Amino acid sequence: MAGAATLAGTKPPGSQWPGQQQPPGQQPWGPPDWQQPAGQQPPWGPPPAPGSPYAGAPQPGMQNGGPYGQPRYMAPPKPGIVPLRPLMFGEIMDGSFQAIRRNPKAMLGAAVLAQSLTAILAAVITAVTATSMGSIEAWAESASPAEAASLGIGFFSAFLVVGLLTLLISAVLQGAMVVPVARAILNRRTGFRQMWALSRSRAGALVRLALLLVAAGILAFGLLAALAVALVSSMEGTGALLLIPLVLAFIALFIWIAVKLMVAPAAVVIEELGALAGLRRSWELTRANWWRILGITLVVSILVGVISQVVMIPVSLLAGFLTTFTDPLGGGGDAAATAVALGVVTAVLGALVGALGYAFQTSVMALLYMDLRMRKDGLDISLLRLAESGADPDGVPGRGADNVRGPDNGPSSGPWAHGR
């Protein structure tokens, strides 16, 4: 009886007698120190009924944590074409397509301009060759060696001038096309005029950058040619054998340097750097990411090359078929006219296909640059703040952004810092 009285007259710690007032926010069951946040349904039991004080409250595990406060994954924000965190390969590919689709006038317009000089030159050469091949051959038979040499030098000079002009225009437009890609990350559309207005001040630096790269390439190939001639002339057969590893080493060195300097145009435009500073910045950003950038670049180049061939091979076959059909015996005027027309059409289609590939490759380069800055400078945190505040809607995201670094002066210590 004493034991029964003891059991009847006591209660477990943390429980209560019927009718006793329960402390606010605490349930009459479960651990005594568990406190239920006000206005939130307990993490057990059926969903709240209409009219319940918990109706409409956030469900456990959907915001800051799961039941009982355990951690729960939160997806990074994605206001535009890519999420604001270091990017994966698939996200770079998809973001590049999205950048072109959302800004077709800026991306495709600039790419067509960059490819237009090459297309015009190819069309003119095709037309001239098809219409005056006979007269050129007759003139060459009666021309003196000096006249033939002067004609060759003239053609070579014209090709060199047009090629250099095309390269400079392509360099400027490639840097300008980084602007709509950067703005698309925050879902800001960009027209051709706005793209040019935001990148016009960097045109001079982009031209100097292109000239530096061209001069370095010419110097490197000149040194290789001089070394090859010296080896062959001095060592004869043995020197020719040594050329194989020398050329392979030169190709490997060329590819390594090209990858290291790949994002220099984007750095010149986004960070408003000079030509030399842009090269140094690209060298710094690509450190410890060389193999990843090389793999992405190879995949993109192969993809663009395959698509271009798939589009252009039927055009070439159709051109040959029409030429044979219009003049099966050859040598007629119809064949020349058909060759000119087909040459022009092929050059135009090639320019359009090349423009699409050029725009896609430039978008990949721009997203690689933004990804590297997210990994090394914490640019994703700055972009997140810019997206939340809506500041500078007509500017370039990442331009003038402060580097957000952790206490160890390393990558930013944001919520995705460990995934860098």
GIUR-V904508 format. One record per residue. N is the residue number from 1. SS is DSSP state (helix for helix, strand for strand, loop for the rest). NEAR is the number of other ideal C-beta (glycine too) atoms within 10 Angstrom. Layout:
N:SS:NEAR / N:SS:NEAR
This chain:
1:loop:5 / 2:helix:6 / 3:helix:7 / 4:helix:8 / 5:helix:9 / 6:helix:9 / 7:helix:9 / 8:helix:8 / 9:loop:7 / 10:loop:8 / 11:loop:11 / 12:loop:7 / 13:loop:6 / 14:loop:13 / 15:loop:10 / 16:loop:14 / 17:loop:6 / 18:loop:5 / 19:loop:5 / 20:loop:9 / 21:loop:6 / 22:loop:9 / 23:loop:10 / 24:loop:8 / 25:loop:11 / 26:loop:16 / 27:loop:14 / 28:loop:11 / 29:loop:10 / 30:loop:12 / 31:loop:9 / 32:loop:13 / 33:loop:7 / 34:loop:13 / 35:loop:12 / 36:loop:15 / 37:loop:11 / 38:loop:9 / 39:loop:10 / 40:loop:14 / 41:loop:20 / 42:loop:15 / 43:loop:14 / 44:loop:11 / 45:loop:8 / 46:loop:6 / 47:loop:9 / 48:loop:15 / 49:loop:8 / 50:loop:6 / 51:loop:6 / 52:loop:11 / 53:loop:10 / 54:loop:16 / 55:loop:11 / 56:loop:10 / 57:loop:14 / 58:loop:13 / 59:loop:14 / 60:loop:20 / 61:loop:14 / 62:loop:9 / 63:loop:11 / 64:loop:11 / 65:loop:14 / 66:loop:15 / 67:helix:12 / 68:helix:10 / 69:helix:11 / 70:loop:9 / 71:loop:8 / 72:loop:13 / 73:loop:5 / 74:loop:11 / 75:loop:7 / 76:loop:15 / 77:loop:14 / 78:loop:15 / 79:loop:17 / 80:loop:23 / 81:loop:25 / 82:loop:25 / 83:loop:19 / 84:loop:24 / 85:loop:24 / 86:loop:21 / 87:loop:21 / 88:loop:13 / 89:helix:12 / 90:helix:8 / 91:helix:18 / 92:helix:21 / 93:helix:19 / 94:helix:15 / 95:helix:25 / 96:helix:26 / 97:helix:14 / 98:helix:19 / 99:helix:30 / 100:helix:23 / 101:helix:11 / 102:helix:19 / 103:loop:28 / 104:helix:14 / 105:helix:15 / 106:helix:27 / 107:helix:28 / 108:helix:18 / 109:helix:19 / 110:helix:29 / 111:helix:27 / 112:helix:18 / 113:helix:16 / 114:helix:25 / 115:helix:24 / 116:helix:15 / 117:helix:17 / 118:helix:17 / 119:helix:20 / 120:helix:16 / 121:helix:16 / 122:helix:17 / 123:helix:19 / 124:helix:14 / 125:helix:14 / 126:helix:18 / 127:helix:17 / 128:helix:12 / 129:helix:14 / 130:helix:17 / 131:helix:15 / 132:helix:13 / 133:helix:12 / 134:helix:10 / 135:helix:9 / 136:helix:14 / 137:helix:9 / 138:helix:11 / 139:helix:13 / 140:helix:11 / 141:helix:7 / 142:helix:7 / 143:loop:14 / 144:loop:8 / 145:helix:7 / 146:helix:8 / 147:helix:12 / 148:helix:12 / 149:helix:11 / 150:helix:12 / 151:helix:14 / 152:helix:10 / 153:helix:10 / 154:helix:10 / 155:helix:11 / 156:helix:10 / 157:helix:10 / 158:helix:11 / 159:helix:12 / 160:helix:10 / 161:helix:10 / 162:helix:15 / 163:helix:14 / 164:helix:13 / 165:helix:11 / 166:helix:17 / 167:helix:17 / 168:helix:17 / 169:helix:18 / 170:helix:21 / 171:helix:22 / 172:helix:26 / 173:helix:25 / 174:helix:23 / 175:helix:28 / 176:helix:26 / 177:helix:32 / 178:helix:29 / 179:helix:28 / 180:helix:31 / 181:helix:34 / 182:helix:26 / 183:helix:27 / 184:helix:29 / 185:loop:28 / 186:loop:19 / 187:loop:12 / 188:loop:21 / 189:loop:13 / 190:loop:25 / 191:loop:14 / 192:helix:18 / 193:helix:10 / 194:helix:18 / 195:helix:25 / 196:helix:18 / 197:helix:14 / 198:helix:21 / 199:helix:23 / 200:helix:11 / 201:helix:10 / 202:helix:24 / 203:helix:18 / 204:helix:13 / 205:helix:21 / 206:helix:24 / 207:helix:17 / 208:helix:17 / 209:helix:27 / 210:helix:21 / 211:helix:15 / 212:helix:16 / 213:helix:19 / 214:helix:15 / 215:helix:10 / 216:helix:13 / 217:helix:13 / 218:helix:10 / 219:helix:10 / 220:helix:14 / 221:helix:12 / 222:helix:10 / 223:helix:11 / 224:helix:17 / 225:helix:10 / 226:helix:10 / 227:helix:15 / 228:helix:17 / 229:helix:11 / 230:helix:11 / 231:helix:17 / 232:helix:15 / 233:helix:9 / 234:helix:9 / 235:helix:12 / 236:loop:9 / 237:helix:7 / 238:helix:10 / 239:helix:17 / 240:helix:12 / 241:helix:11 / 242:helix:14 / 243:helix:14 / 244:helix:9 / 245:helix:9 / 246:helix:15 / 247:helix:12 / 248:helix:10 / 249:helix:11 / 250:helix:16 / 251:helix:11 / 252:helix:10 / 253:helix:11 / 254:helix:14 / 255:helix:14 / 256:helix:12 / 257:helix:15 / 258:helix:13 / 259:helix:20 / 260:helix:19 / 261:loop:21 / 262:loop:21 / 263:loop:26 / 264:helix:28 / 265:helix:29 / 266:helix:30 / 267:helix:26 / 268:helix:28 / 269:helix:30 / 270:helix:29 / 271:loop:18 / 272:loop:15 / 273:loop:19 / 274:loop:15 / 275:helix:18 / 276:helix:13 / 277:helix:16 / 278:helix:28 / 279:helix:20 / 280:helix:14 / 281:helix:23 / 282:helix:23 / 283:helix:15 / 284:helix:12 / 285:helix:24 / 286:loop:22 / 287:loop:10 / 288:loop:10 / 289:loop:17 / 290:helix:14 / 291:helix:9 / 292:helix:15 / 293:helix:20 / 294:helix:16 / 295:helix:11 / 296:helix:20 / 297:helix:18 / 298:helix:12 / 299:helix:13 / 300:helix:21 / 301:helix:13 / 302:helix:10 / 303:helix:15 / 304:helix:18 / 305:helix:11 / 306:helix:10 / 307:helix:14 / 308:helix:15 / 309:helix:12 / 310:helix:10 / 311:helix:15 / 312:helix:15 / 313:helix:10 / 314:helix:10 / 315:helix:15 / 316:helix:13 / 317:helix:10 / 318:helix:13 / 319:helix:17 / 320:helix:11 / 321:helix:10 / 322:helix:14 / 323:helix:17 / 324:helix:13 / 325:helix:9 / 326:helix:15 / 327:loop:17 / 328:loop:9 / 329:loop:7 / 330:loop:8 / 331:loop:9 / 332:loop:12 / 333:helix:9 / 334:helix:11 / 335:helix:17 / 336:helix:19 / 337:helix:14 / 338:helix:19 / 339:helix:21 / 340:helix:17 / 341:helix:16 / 342:helix:20 / 343:helix:19 / 344:helix:17 / 345:helix:14 / 346:helix:19 / 347:helix:20 / 348:helix:15 / 349:helix:14 / 350:helix:20 / 351:helix:22 / 352:helix:16 / 353:helix:19 / 354:helix:19 / 355:helix:21 / 356:helix:20 / 357:helix:20 / 358:helix:23 / 359:helix:30 / 360:helix:21 / 361:helix:19 / 362:helix:28 / 363:helix:28 / 364:helix:26 / 365:helix:24 / 366:helix:29 / 367:helix:28 / 368:helix:24 / 369:helix:28 / 370:helix:27 / 371:helix:27 / 372:helix:27 / 373:helix:25 / 374:helix:28 / 375:helix:22 / 376:helix:21 / 377:helix:19 / 378:loop:23 / 379:helix:27 / 380:helix:29 / 381:helix:23 / 382:helix:21 / 383:helix:25 / 384:helix:19 / 385:helix:13 / 386:helix:21 / 387:helix:19 / 388:helix:10 / 389:helix:8 / 390:loop:8 / 391:loop:9 / 392:loop:13 / 393:loop:9 / 394:loop:10 / 395:loop:15 / 396:loop:22 / 397:loop:23 / 398:loop:24 / 399:loop:14 / 400:loop:12 / 401:loop:19 / 402:loop:11 / 403:loop:14 / 404:loop:20 / 405:loop:15 / 406:loop:12 / 407:loop:6 / 408:loop:7 / 409:loop:7 / 410:loop:12 / 411:loop:20 / 412:loop:21 / 413:loop:14 / 414:loop:19 / 415:loop:13 / 416:loop:18 / 417:helix:18 / 418:helix:8 / 419:helix:11 / 420:loop:16
